[in-house]
């Protein structure tokens, strides 16, 4: 599951506008907005890799820690 608060924090840390970030990874700006505000709980794997690269983080940063992980 996606940790939206982490995504929001990482996006704000870049200093890029949502429009510039979205354009740089080839997605609509509304996709980034939905990821940041919690409307979207998941994203395509290809989007996750592009976003992680643009933010300079490992893709696993986006994962929400599950309380009952096996």
RODOFI-888550 format. One record per residue (C-alpha): x, z, y; residue number from 1; residue in one letter. Coordinates in steps of 0.001 Angstrom, whole numbers, plus 500000, padded with zeros to 6 digits. Layout:
N
<xx:X	zz:Z	yy:Y	resi:NUM	resn:A>
...
END
This chain:
70
<xx:500000	zz:500000	yy:500000	resi:1	resn:X>
<xx:501137	zz:499227	yy:503542	resi:2	resn:X>
<xx:502268	zz:501989	yy:505893	resi:3	resn:X>
<xx:500781	zz:500692	yy:509139	resi:4	resn:X>
<xx:502323	zz:503431	yy:511284	resi:5	resn:X>
<xx:505800	zz:502439	yy:510133	resi:6	resn:X>
<xx:505076	zz:498775	yy:510849	resi:7	resn:X>
<xx:503765	zz:499668	yy:514318	resi:8	resn:X>
<xx:506841	zz:501785	yy:515043	resi:9	resn:X>
<xx:509274	zz:499117	yy:513846	resi:10	resn:X>
<xx:507529	zz:496409	yy:515854	resi:11	resn:X>
<xx:507638	zz:498513	yy:519013	resi:12	resn:X>
<xx:511342	zz:499261	yy:518414	resi:13	resn:X>
<xx:512231	zz:495557	yy:518595	resi:14	resn:X>
<xx:511231	zz:495274	yy:522223	resi:15	resn:X>
<xx:509683	zz:491899	yy:521422	resi:16	resn:X>
<xx:506140	zz:491076	yy:522377	resi:17	resn:X>
<xx:503740	zz:490684	yy:519489	resi:18	resn:X>
<xx:503353	zz:487018	yy:520412	resi:19	resn:X>
<xx:507113	zz:486368	yy:520288	resi:20	resn:X>
<xx:507512	zz:488273	yy:517029	resi:21	resn:X>
<xx:504599	zz:486434	yy:515431	resi:22	resn:X>
<xx:505911	zz:483081	yy:516590	resi:23	resn:X>
<xx:509398	zz:483850	yy:515277	resi:24	resn:X>
<xx:508080	zz:484485	yy:511758	resi:25	resn:X>
<xx:505417	zz:481783	yy:511787	resi:26	resn:X>
<xx:502229	zz:483843	yy:511729	resi:27	resn:X>
<xx:499355	zz:484225	yy:514142	resi:28	resn:X>
<xx:499700	zz:487120	yy:516587	resi:29	resn:X>
<xx:496437	zz:488572	yy:515261	resi:30	resn:X>
<xx:498179	zz:489115	yy:511913	resi:31	resn:X>
<xx:500756	zz:491403	yy:513528	resi:32	resn:X>
<xx:498049	zz:493204	yy:515508	resi:33	resn:X>
<xx:496005	zz:493853	yy:512345	resi:34	resn:X>
<xx:499110	zz:495119	yy:510523	resi:35	resn:X>
<xx:499954	zz:497501	yy:513356	resi:36	resn:X>
<xx:496498	zz:498909	yy:514001	resi:37	resn:X>
<xx:495564	zz:499509	yy:510370	resi:38	resn:X>
<xx:492914	zz:496806	yy:510003	resi:39	resn:X>
<xx:495065	zz:495166	yy:507355	resi:40	resn:X>
<xx:496202	zz:497292	yy:504420	resi:41	resn:X>
<xx:498209	zz:494526	yy:502740	resi:42	resn:X>
<xx:500159	zz:491420	yy:503685	resi:43	resn:X>
<xx:501419	zz:488374	yy:501853	resi:44	resn:X>
<xx:504797	zz:488874	yy:500265	resi:45	resn:X>
<xx:506190	zz:485924	yy:502202	resi:46	resn:X>
<xx:505008	zz:487507	yy:505462	resi:47	resn:X>
<xx:506489	zz:490856	yy:504469	resi:48	resn:X>
<xx:509911	zz:489285	yy:503855	resi:49	resn:X>
<xx:509826	zz:487366	yy:507136	resi:50	resn:X>
<xx:508724	zz:490448	yy:509074	resi:51	resn:X>
<xx:511367	zz:492637	yy:507426	resi:52	resn:X>
<xx:514056	zz:490084	yy:508291	resi:53	resn:X>
<xx:512850	zz:489835	yy:511898	resi:54	resn:X>
<xx:512802	zz:493623	yy:512231	resi:55	resn:X>
<xx:516147	zz:494062	yy:510481	resi:56	resn:X>
<xx:514816	zz:496375	yy:507784	resi:57	resn:X>
<xx:514403	zz:496387	yy:504028	resi:58	resn:X>
<xx:510982	zz:495242	yy:502849	resi:59	resn:X>
<xx:510446	zz:498636	yy:501201	resi:60	resn:X>
<xx:510203	zz:500231	yy:504657	resi:61	resn:X>
<xx:506631	zz:498925	yy:504793	resi:62	resn:X>
<xx:505516	zz:500757	yy:501661	resi:63	resn:X>
<xx:503312	zz:503777	yy:501958	resi:64	resn:X>
<xx:504514	zz:506685	yy:499872	resi:65	resn:X>
<xx:501981	zz:507374	yy:497166	resi:66	resn:X>
<xx:501330	zz:511002	yy:496349	resi:67	resn:X>
<xx:500889	zz:510335	yy:492654	resi:68	resn:X>
<xx:503582	zz:507753	yy:491962	resi:69	resn:X>
<xx:504483	zz:507401	yy:488326	resi:70	resn:X>
END
